[in-house]
Amino acid sequence: MESAEKKTLDRNTRKALGAGELQSQISALNRAQLTFEYLHTNSTTHEFLFGALAELVDNSRDANATRIDIYTEKRPDLRGGFMLCFLDDGTGMDPSEATHVIQFGKSSKRFPESTHIGQYGNGLKSGSMRIGKDFILFTKKDDKLTCLFLSRTFHEEEGLDEVIVPLPSWDVKTQQPLTQDPEKYAIETELIFKYSPFKSEEQLFQQFKKIEGASGTLVIVYNLKLMDNREPELDVQTDHQDILMAGTPVEGVKPERRSFRAYAAVLYIDPRMRIFIQGHKVRTKRLSCCLYNPRMYKYTSTRFKTRAEQEVKKADHLAKLAEEKAREAESKARALELKLGDDLSKEARAALRKAQDSASALRAEANRKQAIYASKQKALKEPKELNFIFGVNIERRDQDGMFIYNCSRLIKMYEKTGPQLEGGMACGGVVGVVDVPYLVLEPTHNKQDFADAKEYRHLLRAMGDYLAQYWKDIGIAQKGIVKFWDEFGYLSANWNATPSNDIRFRRRRAMEIPVTIQCDKCLKWRTLPFQMDAVDKRYPDSWVCLMNPDGAQDRCDAPEQKQNIPVGILKKDTKTSEDKQKELSEKIRQQQEKLEALQKTSTVKTAADVKRLPLEVSGKSAEERTAQTATRSSQRTLARPRSPPLPAVVKRAVSQSPAAKTPPPKPTPPSRPTRTPPAPPPPAKAKPTPTPSPKPVKPTSRTVTTPPLSKPPTRRSAIQTRTTPSSTKTTSRQTSASKRGSAKKGKAQEEEEDEEDEESEEDEEEEEEEEEEEESEEEEEPQPKKSKLTAPVQSRGKGAVEKKVLPAKQANSTEKVSNSTEEDLKQDAVKNAHKDKGIQVEAKVNGEWFTGRVTAVETGKESVRWKVKFDYVPMNTPRDRWVFKGSDDVRLMRPASPESRSPDTNQVPARSVTPPTAAEPDTTQSGPSRETTEGLVTMMRTLLRYFFPPDFRIPKDSLNTMSAEDLVAFPIKEYFQQYEAGLQSLCNSYQSRAESRARAVEEKSSGAEARLRESEEKLRKLRTNIVALLQKVQEDIEISSDDELDAYIEDLVTKGE
């Protein structure tokens, strides 16, 4: 046993000797040095300049400051023209703590349970060097003044490579330097006087005097960074109450990216420290209190392990080191005990006791570190819980997205996730807030991102799922998105437009979001009750609880009210086997449709590919087929297509059809708004010209529908044309002649290709001659620019030209043309269905309506199908769906009201008149029934009678006899203005009555107080007289107080009885 312990002792001795030799060897090795260029390199981590300013604000908050003043001082002799100052009333630093500032990466805030924002010991250096080239720090603590000077200008001027930091200190009372080396103090102050804005010790103490309390810190940054135009990056001239980002436009930029005041307002999730910029207090915000209809969701996950695993590894390493130290100390104590043996001297016992105490202390430390490791290992397996808070920003709906905080400090803002990434109106205006602990996600050094990008993306995905659930819970989509925003004054179709400043909309917004303000004295947050006259009221910077109109919260000692936010639950859709089977069948059907669509099209690369296409089965030459195709395409604009439409590549490869001039529709006065854009009128016979046709004006949602006439008009409608040179007319006639000739050659082939289109040769010749005459008439008689569009096809036949056809033949031709016109209109409506792409619709999915856009159109012989891609649908639901146009499962979104149109979208709608023949009905909009109209009229009458203001110019009894048209023309604006005036008058009368009663009570109270004082004065005089009387009767009596007098008199009365 003794030999084993001797071996252990020898091994420890050798280990100690080896450690000593290792230390001597390490001292001879090279050391890493920090050059002054690293100051600039370190500052480049701050891409966002306001993030650098926030680093200095974070230091004040971590120092438990209750106030920080951020202001500028003009100094034209310095680069940038001013100095930027940060003054707080925090705990400050003594000289030993100030030395930590110049140690890069050293921080006393770094421990697992820390709630401090700073963790890396780098914020002051990187932030200040990003703002300017130099900074000087003044701090006070424990009656000690310390100045720290870090200057790149000093290093550049002196040609120094190492980072030199002067750090003198003084006593507060004596203002004498606290140093044992006067020479060092002289060098430090000389450098400060030479390279800082302060040239004497007196000027330094003037800066210390700005720290009015017992402790605090002042940081001054100067020689500011400049832009390429030699102007400072920070703009302090445009707004004297703010610090702006120079060169940043007002439009299209979030306010927090342009204004430091706006950024500081949301910098902390639960702000307590008061922030003043240029002497004016920042109205800090608790974002959860600034949202409409907020709701909180609890989210738990075991996914966030990166930071926790790092802490476990660190705790394991520390536990192992502590265990080794404890074993080594215990081994030394045992070896010393064996060595001493029976030596009972005082020195031996003291040495042994010291070794044993050291060993026991190290063992306790090792046990503590092991317990910490075990707890962190256990916590690693436990799920992390986060609270997601969502609400609607009704003040500015374009400022939406997620705000992610870390240890109460803002890291990311306006992050889009979930349905917001689709770019539609779903979840638009919703703001999300979450505070992520340091152990869940670790921020980067510049506090503008998170270190683990993978886990951060997982967090955003989770917030997207809960955001979709919140959108479903509040039910805005079901009630109508446009209607919801109209209620709060968003009358413009432009999403980024600001809401209306009308008083009724401002009151509506103020009613939903009460004012939450911080007391300047106790720093508690108070929610003010809604008051009509307090809308847009400006509260003073020194607002205190005593100014609160709420009697329960008008004292600083009253506890702070907690925000009562309802808690929501993420509802996961549980699908049955039938639902899964339906979804699978729907997916299979969609894939089959895509496959069929791909099989219908083929890529044309060479002339051989063109020949393989099923264009025409004929033995004619390519030139004849080309001419015949061009003729048919120009002649039969309204006829049914005899084959599927060819791709553009094939059309260019086969023939170059002359473009047809499409006359633009004539604008008409707007009618009532409709949900769907009407089908455009069928085009008239196009005149073949070599010039490209102008694009027709798209009709808006307002059209005028002309009912079908019983008799077709006999006069042909004039078609809008432009006068062309004579060469163009000649070309036109030549083209028409060639068209007539080629059409005669291809009649037999047309009958073979299309069995449905069976017309006689005589009818074809009549149509050709009629078209020839129409074209000649149009060329000879130019028409005015605006003309009515009528039916493109009317009575055909030679009688229209030569008037030699029999009446029976004319009737037969007219009947044929009439039937052909109806079919042509149907086919034309189907062909024009591709114009439905891009319109906004609402489709029903599982009994609920969801918004989306038409991304594809599929036309059949008598029906049209829309492929709707949704802005948002619940989880496990297809993102798109095929629906039949005009069915009960689809409806168009309600357009914005006329007054809600923005200037850029409020255009005059194009006029369009449907042809006198059968027109395609608008099946996507159903008119209100008679019962619904009567119910609305009755309800309108009831509402008007209920709120009817007195002395209105329209009698109240006349409401009972008003029709629906009379109610539409009712002066509702004047009605509510008079009602509001009467209501205001009534409130004023109540207020004046209450004030008069209060004055009467106050006068009565003051009179009672005066009578009470008079009675007390009489009583005092009476008691004085009684004492004087008693002293005359009985000279030895001594009465010194009123109580003794009362007792004496009571005693006399009792004895007398």
Order of alpha helices (4+ residues) and beta strands (2+ residues): alpha-alpha-alpha-beta-beta-alpha-alpha-beta-beta-alpha-beta-alpha-alpha-beta-beta-beta-alpha-alpha-beta-beta-beta-alpha-alpha-beta-beta-beta-beta-alpha-alpha-alpha-alpha-beta-beta-beta-alpha-alpha-alpha-alpha-beta-beta-alpha-alpha-alpha-alpha-beta-beta-beta-beta-beta-alpha-alpha-alpha-alpha
